[in-house]
Amino acid sequence: MGKIRTLLALSVVMFHCGSIFGVTLIGGGLPVQAFFIISGFYMSMVLNEKYIGANNSYKLFLSNRLLRLYPIYWVVLILTVLGGVLLAAKAHTIHINKFEGYFALQGYVPSVAFMIINQVVIFGQDLVYSLAIDPANGHLFFTTLAENGKPPLTTLLMVPPAWTLGVELTFYLVAPFILRRKAGIIVSLIVLSFLLRVCLLYMYGSAVELWMYKFFPTSLMFFLLGYVCYRMYVRLKNVKLNNKLGYVVLILLVLETFLYPYLPDFRLAYFPFGFLDTLYLTSITFAVPFLFIHFKSNTLDNKIGELSYPIYICHKLFFYILRSMHFLSGQFFGLYVVIGTIIFAILLTKLVTLPIEKYRQSRLIRQRSNG
């Protein structure tokens, strides 16, 4: 499954930074929803199989998840700020794009403080896309048109893709209380989350697209589809399957990913997903159990999968770096960003992820031995 996770991350990179030889894959939003399904699968599995017995600790689960996300994010955040400072020094001005929004908010200390703290703690970063600032008094207020703020608060985000971490962290907070429940409760929550999307679309139209996309209650359905994946996995894991089945599923899903931009699409009124998105998310849901069964012990696949999070969270940093190097602009710009991002993701994995991963797993071992 690692190959699919990294392919999804690369789709986001291409969406933000440009296609590679005309290849765009599935855009920037659909991969995030697919990631949420995969995350829901993994969280369902670890909560029902790993964080049990002596390890059945909410604090242990949550702290281990934070250790998984925060270190790499903080490294990328610090490097982005330092890169902005160096660029400002080179240009002999502090008024560069990354900092311009903050200067526009001079005197609005509470709002600036909120944005800075928000980016350090990550929690609630998804809410930034539902907020705007009142130019009359500097106060923040909820809106369906956050991009129309002056300045748009989203321009103040140092690591824009991190809004998904805000949604992910909210899920971690509630996951232990949901993912151990009976299937009927999970299905009910999926239906409620879906119906909320339908209601928002009916009441506000496309104006609430950001709320449907960057809003935990409407994203909950994807995480819980991951629970459905896990229940399928439990039924299949002891069934003898054809050894080639995993590769067939992988090839079909990769083909669907590459062919997505060329397939016909349509959308029904007040249905929150287009046909192609519905088809792809359904494919992910059914593919995950088979991919995990067949590739969970594949070292290469696991190593490729480890790169997905660093690639996703650091690609904007390389976009900013290469955009400042004008001689690299042009038709190969997207390719340069992808190559640089992958190299940096490998370094982040070796220097940050792997040492912390050993510590995370050792905490579970100690818990077991103490139990």
N, C-alpha and C positions, 0 to 999 in steps of 0.2 A: 504493500500500500504506500510505501515511501515514495515511489516514483510518481504516483498520482498526486500526492501532497505537494511535491516539489513542482510538478507541472502546473498545478493550480496557482502556486505562488508566482511562477514565471508568467502566467497569464495576467496577473495583477500588474507585474512589472511592465509588460508590453502595453497594457492599457494606459498606464501612466506615462510611459517614457517613449513609446513609439514601437511600431511593428518591426519584425525582423524578416526582411525579404518578403514583405506583404502578409506575413503570418501574424494573426492577432489573437487566436484561440477564443476563449469564451468571455472576454471583457474583464471588468474589475469587480462587479457586484456579485455575479453568480459564483465565482470561486470562493468568496467569503461565506456565502450561504452553504456551499459544499463543505468548507472547513468547519463550520458550526456543526454539521451533521457528523463529521468524522470526530470532532471533539466530544460530542455527546456520546458517541460509541465508546471512545476510550474512557471517559469519565464513568459511564455505566459499568464498564468492565472492571476498572480499578476499585470502584466503590463496593462492588458485589463480590470481588475476588481477592483484592489486595488489602484494602482497608477494612479488615474484619478481624475478629478475635482481639489479640493484643494491640493490633494496629487500628482498631475501630475508634479513631480519635478525630473529631472535627478539626481540632487545632493542627494535628499532624497533616491531615489531608490538605487543608487550606494553606498552611505554611509551605508545604512541598510544591503546591501549584504556584505560589508566589515566587518561590526560588526558580521555578521553571521559566517564568516570564520576565521578571524584573531585571535581573543582571544584564541581559543582552539589550533590553530596552534602554536602561540607564546608560550603557556604553554608547549606544547610537545617539541618544539624546545629548550627552556631553560632547561627543564628536561633532554633532550638528551645530551646537552653540559655538564651540571652538572654531569650527570651519567658518561660521558667520563672522566671528571676531577677526580671524585672519583675512578674510575677504574684505572686511571693512578697513583693516589696516592697509591692505594692498591698494584699495581704492581711495584711501585718505578721506574717508567719510563713514560715519556711523549709520547713515541713511541708506541701508541696503534692504532688499526685498524682505529678508527674513526678520528684520527688526523694525521695519517701517510701521507696521501696525501698532507696535507698542508705543512708538513716539506719537502716533495719532491719538493715543489714549492718555497722554500726559495729564495729570491732575485727577484721573479716575482711578485712584489707588485701589479701592476694593475690587474693581473689575480686573485690573492688571494682576493683583495678588491672586485672585481666583484662577486666572489663566495659568499663572506660574505654578501654583500649588497643584492645580488640576493635572498638569503635565508631569509633575514629579510623582504623584500618587497614582496616576492613571485612572482610578475609579471616577466615573462620571465624565470621562473624556468624550464619550459618545453623545452626551447631552449638549456639548458645544454646538453641535449641528442643529440643535433645536432652540438656540438662544441667539439673541441680538442685543445690541447695546443702544440705549436711548441717548442720542447725541446731546439732548438738552440737559441731562443730569448724570450721565455715565452709568445709570443703573441697567442691570441685565433683565431681560424679560423673554418669556417663551414666545416662539413664533414659528410659523410654517415656512417662512421665507428667510432663513438665517443668512443666506448668501447676499441678501440685500442690505445687510447692516453696514454701517459706516464707522470704522472698517468692518468687513465681515470677520467674525471671531475666528473662523476657520483659517484665516491667513496668519493667525498668531500661533498656530500649532507647529512646533518644531519637527515633529514626527507624525505627519498626517495619518498614515495607516494605523496608528495606535488607537484610533477610536474603537476598532474591533476588540482590542484588549479590554476596554471598558465594559463592553458587552460580555466578553468572556469571563471577566472577573465577577461580574454580577451573577453569572450562571454558576460559578464555583461556590458562591455564597449560599445558594439555594440547592445545589445539586444533591448533597447528602440527604436532604429532606424530601426529595422528589424521586430520585432514580432507584430507590429501594422500595418504592410503592408498587402496588398491583398494576397490571397492564391497563386495566380499565381507567384508572386515574390518569395515567400517562396519556392515553388516547383522548380523554376528555380535555386535558390541557392543550393538546395539539389542536383539537377542534376549536377551543376558545381562542387560542392565539391566531389561528387562521381567520376566524370570524371577526376578530378585532381588525385585522387587515382589511377585510371586506367592508366593514363599517366605516373605517377611516377613508377608504377609497370612495365609498358612496357619499359620505358627508362632505368631504373636502376635495375630492378629485386628485389630480396629480400634484396639487400643492402640498400634500402630505407625503410625498414620495420619500423624503428623508426620514420622516418619522416611521414609515413602514420598513425602511431599510436599516436605519441606525437607532433602533428603539428596542430595548430588551424584550418587552412583552410581545412584540410582533416577531421577534427573532427566536423566541423560546421554542416555537414549533420545530425549528431546524435541529436544535440540540436534542429535542425529544424524539425526533426521527432517528437520531443516533441511538437512542434507547431501543427503538424498533430494530435497528441493525444488530444491536447486542443480543436481543431475544432470538433473532434468526441465527446468529452465531452460536448461541447455546444449543440450539436444536441441531445444528449442522456439524459442530466440532467433533463429535464422536461417530459421524457417518463417514464411511469410506468413499471418498470422492476421487474422480479421475485426476491423476497428477497434472494433466494438461489443462484442466478446467480453469485454474487460476490464471494461466497465461492467456487463455481465450477471453476471459472476462477483462483482463488488463488491456489486451489489444483492442477489444471492442470499445472500451471506455476511452482509450487514447484516440482512436479513430473518431469517436463522437466529439471529443474535445477539439480536434483539428478541423473537422468538417462543420462544426457549429456555425461559423460565419456564413457558410454557403447554403445552409438549409432554409427552406421557406418557413416563415413564422406567422402566427396570428394570435390575436388576443380577444377574449370575450369581455363584454362590458361588465365592469364591477368584479371581474375575476382578477386577483392581484398578481397573477403570473401569466406570462406568455406561454405558448405551446412548447417552444424549445426549452425554456427554463424549467417548465414542469417535467418535460421528458428527461432533461439532464439530472435534475435533483432526484427523480425516481430512479434513474440509472445508478447514481451514487449510492442511494439507500440500499438497493439490492446488491450492488457490487461489493460494498465494504466487507460483509461477512466472508465472502469467498476470497477476496484479496488478502484479508488478515490471516485466514486459515492457511493459505498457500505460501505467503511470504513472511510470516512472523518470525521465522528462523533464518531468513535470508540476510546475511550480514551486509551485502552490498545494498540491498533494498533499504535496510534500516539506516545505513549511513547516508544514502541519498535523501531519505525522508527527514533526517536530522537537519538538513540544510533548509527545509521549507520555511521554518519560522525566521531564522536569520535573514534569508533572502527577502521575505515579505517585509520585515521591519526595517531593513537597512537600505532598500533600493532607492528611496527618495533621497537619502544622503548622497548616493553616487550620482543621482540625477542632478542635484544641486552642484556637486563638484564638477561634473563634466560639462554642465551648461555654462559654467564660468570659464571653461577652457574652449573658447569659440572655435579653435581650429579642429575640434572633434565633432562639431555640429555637422548635420547633413543626413544623408539617407542611411548611414550606418550608426547613427546616434543610439538608437535602441539596442543595437548589438553591443556597442561599447558599454552601455549601462548594464546589460545582462552579464557580460563577461566580468566586469568589475565587481558587480554585486555578488556573483557566485564565488569569486576569489575571496572577497571579504567575508562572505558567509562561512567559507571553509575555515578561515582564521578565527572567526568568532566561535565556531563550534569547537575547535581544538583548544583555544585559550580560555574560553568562558564556559561553554556548555558542558564539556566532558568533565572538567574538575568538579563543577557543581553537581553534575548528575551522580558522580560517585558519592558525594556527600549526601544527596537526597536519598539514594538507595541504602546507604549505611544507616540512616536514621530508622528506616523500616527494619533492617536487620537487628539493630539494637533493641527496637521495640519487641521483636519476636523473641530475642534471647531473654529479655527481661520478663516476658510473659510466661 
